[in-house]
Amino acid sequence: MSLPQPAAAGGNRFALVTPDDNSAPLIITTILSLIFSFLTFAARIFAVKWKTYGADDHVLGVAHIVGVGQWVAVFLALHNGLGKSFNTLEEGELSRMAKV
């Protein structure tokens, strides 16, 4: 039994995987982690612990602020070539990706 072939490399696709660009799983994983994290945080703050916040909730809020910085860094690195083949990147993109 063989695996199905990937879709053709054309058209309007959200996250395209090509032999030179494997950033699609990183984009999807980052977006899903961002959504899941904020939905669970909102459920905890607005449903579970309504007006009974403790030190753990404040630490969780600070952790989400730090997490936003991490997600921004990952998105900036993806924009600058993270997940792409080094052969297709320009010198400026490579240095900016490394800085991020």
C-alpha positions as CSV (number, residue, x, y, z in Angstrom):
1,M,0.0,0.0,0.0
2,S,1.5,3.3,-1.0
3,L,1.0,6.7,0.5
4,P,-1.0,9.3,-1.3
5,Q,0.8,11.9,-3.4
6,P,0.9,15.5,-2.2
7,A,-1.2,18.1,-3.9
8,A,0.2,19.9,-6.9
9,A,2.5,22.9,-6.1
10,G,0.2,25.6,-7.4
11,G,-2.9,27.5,-6.6
12,N,-3.8,29.4,-3.5
13,R,-2.7,27.2,-0.6
14,F,-2.3,28.2,3.0
15,A,0.8,26.2,3.8
16,L,2.6,24.8,0.7
17,V,5.2,22.1,1.1
18,T,7.7,21.9,-1.6
19,P,11.1,20.2,-1.8
20,D,12.7,23.6,-0.9
21,D,10.2,24.8,1.6
22,N,9.1,22.7,4.6
23,S,7.8,25.5,6.8
24,A,4.1,24.4,6.6
25,P,4.2,22.1,9.7
26,L,5.9,24.9,11.7
27,I,3.3,27.4,10.7
28,I,0.4,25.1,11.5
29,T,1.9,24.0,14.8
30,T,2.6,27.5,15.9
31,I,-0.9,28.7,15.1
32,L,-2.5,25.7,16.8
33,S,-0.4,26.1,19.9
34,L,-1.3,29.8,20.1
35,I,-5.0,29.2,19.8
36,F,-5.1,26.3,22.2
37,S,-3.0,28.1,24.8
38,F,-5.2,31.2,24.8
39,L,-8.5,29.3,24.7
40,T,-7.5,27.2,27.8
41,F,-6.2,30.4,29.5
42,A,-9.5,32.1,28.8
43,A,-11.5,29.1,30.0
44,R,-9.5,29.0,33.2
45,I,-9.8,32.8,33.9
46,F,-13.4,33.4,32.9
47,A,-15.1,30.0,33.7
48,V,-13.2,28.0,36.2
49,K,-11.6,30.6,38.5
50,W,-14.0,33.5,38.1
51,K,-13.0,36.2,40.6
52,T,-10.9,33.7,42.7
53,Y,-7.5,34.4,41.2
54,G,-4.4,33.3,43.0
55,A,-0.6,33.5,42.5
56,D,-0.7,30.7,40.1
57,D,-3.0,32.7,37.8
58,H,-0.7,35.6,37.8
59,V,2.3,33.4,37.0
60,L,0.2,31.9,34.1
61,G,-0.6,35.4,32.9
62,V,3.1,36.3,32.9
63,A,3.9,33.1,31.1
64,H,1.4,33.9,28.4
65,I,3.1,37.3,27.9
66,V,6.4,35.6,27.5
67,G,4.8,33.1,25.2
68,V,3.5,35.9,22.9
69,G,7.2,36.9,22.5
70,Q,8.1,33.3,21.6
71,W,5.3,33.1,19.0
72,V,6.2,36.5,17.5
73,A,9.8,35.3,17.2
74,V,8.8,32.1,15.5
75,F,6.6,34.0,13.0
76,L,9.3,36.4,12.3
77,A,11.8,33.6,11.7
78,L,9.3,31.9,9.4
79,H,8.9,35.1,7.5
80,N,12.6,35.3,7.1
81,G,13.1,31.8,5.9
82,L,12.8,29.3,8.7
83,G,12.0,25.9,7.2
84,K,13.3,26.7,3.8
85,S,16.4,25.3,2.1
86,F,19.5,27.4,2.6
87,N,20.0,27.3,-1.2
88,T,16.9,29.4,-1.8
89,L,17.6,32.0,0.9
90,E,19.4,35.3,0.3
91,E,22.2,36.3,2.6
92,G,20.1,39.0,4.3
93,E,17.3,36.6,5.1
94,L,19.7,34.1,6.6
95,S,21.3,36.6,9.0
96,R,17.8,38.0,10.0
97,M,16.5,34.5,10.6
98,A,19.5,33.7,12.8
99,K,19.0,36.9,14.8
100,V,15.4,36.2,15.4
